[in-house]
Amino acid sequence: MASLKVHEQMADKDMRGWLPIRAWLRDGEWRVDWCWFGEQRLTQPFYRDEVDLALRLPFNQAFRRDTPLATLLDWQAARPGLTPSALIFHASRCGSTLLAQMLARLDSHIVLSEPPPLDQLLRAHYASPLSGAEQQAAIGAMLSALGQRRDGRTSRLVVKLDAWNIHELPLLRRCFPDTPWLFLYRDPLEIAASHLQQPGMHMVPGLIGESPLDLANEAPAPREESIARRLGRLLQTAAELHRQHGGLLLNYNELPMALGGRLRAMFGLDAGQVAAALEGSGQNAKRPEQAFAADAQRKRDGASTLLRESVSRWAEAPYQDLEALRLQQLCSS
């Protein structure tokens, strides 16, 4: 059956049960694609996994909604969703998916794990005619739509950003000045070893589009050096933004028990919720059907001399800077 699109001309503007799955530019106008989720809870490791499952439903294969950005703003006015209660920034491959999956076990929390339509609006300023005020309004409306209450027990919205979104932290602070945030990171050699084996999008120059991770006129380099350079820039940005905006710094080695300690107040957890969330810590966050297996030593042992030298040159200093700032936090708490 040919896919049928339900356009904005429809009299019924009720978007209950629908969630945005893409924000995109067409002929200079921002538009939003929606998908029917009904009352389905978001429990997959990544939002894109939720979308893939939802798109297999016969209804979504027959009906889709494609609307102008104004519909997103109208829906926020008609039915505002939850305001983000916490933002998770991270250095990638450092336990952020584990943290999100533990929180997603709780009926009280909606956890958005790297939703592409949010990233698309966060980085709209690279190619968009939106003004600063319009971009902020669009981001607020996007999270309002994604943060619609699933049932009466839902009270908190946690958003895990993409790793490269650390550069958009000041923008998100303008949108949600009262929302606490954390930056999660890990020994850079372990992160780099993971990306060398299976590179993330932001570790491939140009793959995510224009980004501060790309430097003009940077000479081509071996993959080991390129990954270390980009990782170093990301960690350095996090340290600089922490100095400007505060935020909680968390090392991977504090997980999962930090959920019952330093993170408990940020995520609004009682003792029962902490216990329920920690039950998920024994699973592989990205492959929940598998048990978690520690891999830090394996990554370190398998790192080549070139990777070690590159990480030492480009990423070790910003990592140690973050560690010093984190220890200051621990001493003052």
N, C-alpha and C positions, 0 to 999 in steps of 0.2 A: 504494500500500500504506500502510495506517495506520501511523504511527510507534509502535514498541513500546518501552517503557521497561523497562530491566533494573534492578529495585529492590534494596534492600539485603537483601531476604530471600534472594537468591541464595546458594547454598552457596559458590560460587567467588568469593572476594574478591580474586583476583589482578588487579591493575590494570596489569600490564605492557602497554605499548603504548597505554595510555589517558592522556590529559592533561586536567587541569581546564580548562574554558572559561568557567565562570561560578560565582560564589559569591553566594548570594542568601538573603534572609529569607522564610520561609513560616510564618505563624502563630507568630512569635516564635522560630523555630528556623532556624539557618544550615544551608544545604544546598549541595551542590556538583554541578554538571553536568559530565560528562566526555565526551570525544570520542576516537574511535580514531584514532591517528596511526601506529601500528606503529613502524617504525624510521626514519620520515621525519625528515630533518634540518630544523631551523628556519632558513630562509634568507630569508624574506620581510621587507620593510621593517618590518612591524608584526605583532605576535602575532595581532591580529584578522584579518589577511590569511591567516595560516596556518590559522586556524579556518574562515574562509570556504571555503578550498580543501578542507579535510578534510571539511566537511559536505556537499560535493558527491559524496563517495564513496557508492555504493549501500549499503554496509554501514552507514554513519552515518545514512543516511536511513531505515534500518529499525530500527537498534538504538541506544539511548542509555543512559547510566547516570546516574541521579539518586540521590545518596546523602546521608546526614547528614554533618555535619562530622566526626563521629567516625571515619568511614571514611578520611578524609584523614589523620587522626592515626595510625590503625592502619597505613596504608600506609607512613607515614614510619618507624614502628617496625619494620615487616617488611622494608622495602627503602629505606633512607635514600638520598636523592639527593645531589648535590653541594651543598656549602655555597657561597654566593655568594663569589666571589673578588674582585669589584669591583662597585660601584654607580655608575651614571651618573645624576646629576641635571642638569637643564638649564633654560634660560629659554625654550625652544621656538623653533623656526625659526632654530637657531643651529649646526647641524651635528651634532647628536646622532645623527640617523638615519644620516648618513654614517659616523660612528665605529662605530656598531653594525653596519652593513653590511660594513665592512671586516673587523671581527672575525669576523663570521658566515661569512666565506670559509674560516676555519681549522677543520679537523676536530677540533682540540684544544679548541675553545671552543663551548659552548652560549651563545647570546645570546638573551635574552628581551627583546623590545622592547615595552614598555608593555603587559604582559598585563593585561587587564581584571579577571580574578579576583583578582589580587594587589591592584590598586587598590581593589577592593570590600572586601577585608579590612583594608587599611591605613586605610580611612576608616570602618570599621565602628563606631567609637566615637561617631559622630554620631547613630546610630539603633539601636544594638545592645544586647542584654542581656549581651554578653560582658564579663567582667572584664578588667582589664589583662593579667593572666597568661594568660587564655584567648585573648585577641587575639594576644599574642606567640606562643603555641604554635601558633595557627592559621596565622599568617604563616609561621612556620618550616616547618610541614607543607606549606603551599601551595608554597613554593619548593623543598622537597624533592621534591614530585611533579612540578613543572615542570622540575626539574633532574635528572631520571633520565638516567643515562648512555645515550647512543645506541649507542656501541660502545666497544671497548677503548681507542681513541685519545683519547676525551674526558676531559679533566682539569680544565677550568675552566668556571665558570658566571659570566657577566656579565649584570647586570640593568640595563636602562635603564628608569627610572621615567617616569611622566607628569610634565609640567612642574609641575603643582600639588602633586605629592608631595613637594616640598621642605619642606612643612610637616610631613611625616611623617618627616623625617630623624631626629629624636631617637628616635622609636619604632623605626626600623630600626637605629639604633645600639645600642639595648637588645637587639634581637634578634641582631645580628651585630656585636658590639663590635670584633672584630678585622678586619673587612672594610674595605679602603680605599675611599674614595669621591671623586668629583670633581664639580665644578659647572662646566658649560659654558655660556657666555653670549656675547653679541655686542653691538655698538653698538645701543642701544635704538631709535633711529630706524629702523634696518633691520628689527628685529623688529616694531615697531609697524606699519610699512608693509605687511609681509606679512599681519599679522592684520587690517588694515583691508581688504585685498583679499579675504582668505578667513579669517574669524575662527576660531581654535581654540575648542574647547568651553569652556575656562576664561576666555575673553574675553567670553563671553555670560553676564551675571548670572543665576545660578540654574540654569544648564544642567547643571552637574556635581553639583548638590545643595549642601548646606551646605558652606561653605568660608571660611577666613580671608581669602580674596581679596574677599569681600563684606563691606562695612561696614554696620552697622545705620543706618538713617535717612539713607543717602547719597542726595543728591538726584539725579534723572535728569540725564544730561549727554550731549552729543554723543558719537558713537562714538569719535572721535579722543581725546577727553579720558578717556572710560571705559577705553579700551585702555591709554592711557599711565598712568593711575592704577594699574590692576591690574598692569601690568608693573613699575612702580616698587615696588609692595609685594612682588612676587616677588623682585626683585633685592635689596631691602633685607633680606628674610628670609634670603636666601642669605648676605649679608655678615655678618649677626648670627650665623647658625649656624656659619659658618666660624670666627668668633672663639671660639665655644664648643667646637666639635668638631674643629677642624682641617680636613682635606680639601684636595684639590688644586684650584686655580682655573685654568681654561683658557679663553682667549679664542678665538673662532672663527677669528681670523686666524692661529692657531698650527697649524691643521689644513691638510693631513693629516700634515705631517712630524713633528708631536709624537709620533706613534705610534712613531717610531724614536728619540725623545728622552725627554722627561719622562714619557711614558706607558708606555714599554717595560717597566719593572719592574712597574708596577701590573698590567699585563695578562699578565705572564710570557712575554714574547716573545723568541725568539732572532732572529738576523739573517735567517734564511730565512723565518720567520713574518712579520717586518716587511715584507719584500719582497713576499710573497704577499698580505698585507693591503693594501698600498699599490696593488696592481694594480687594486683596486676603486675607487680615489679618482677616477678619470676618469669614473665613471658618475653619473647623477642618482640620489641615494640613495633617493628616494621612487618614482622610475620608472626602474628599472635598465636598461630597454631603451633609454633615452635617454642621451646624453652630458651630462656636467656643464657648465653654463654659469654663469659668475660673474654675480651679479645685484645686488651691493651698491650699485654706483653708480646703477644703474637705479632701485632702491628709494629712494635718497636724492634723486635728481633729481625723482622723481615725487611726493615728499611735499608735501602742502599746507602752507600757512602755519599753519593751525590744528593740524595734526598736529605740526609742528616745535615750535610754542609749547607744546603739551601735553606732549610728551616732555621738552622742556627744563625744564618746571616740575616734573614728577612723577617722571621716570625717570633724568634725567641725573646727579643727585647720587649715587644708589645705584650707578649704573654706574661712576662715577669712584671711589667707595669700593672697589668690587670690584677695579678696576684698580690702585689703590694697594696693596691687599692682595696681588694677584697679583705685582706688581713686587717686593714684599718677599720673596715666595717665591722668585722668580727670583734675587734677589741673595743669598739665604741658601743656595741649592742649590749 
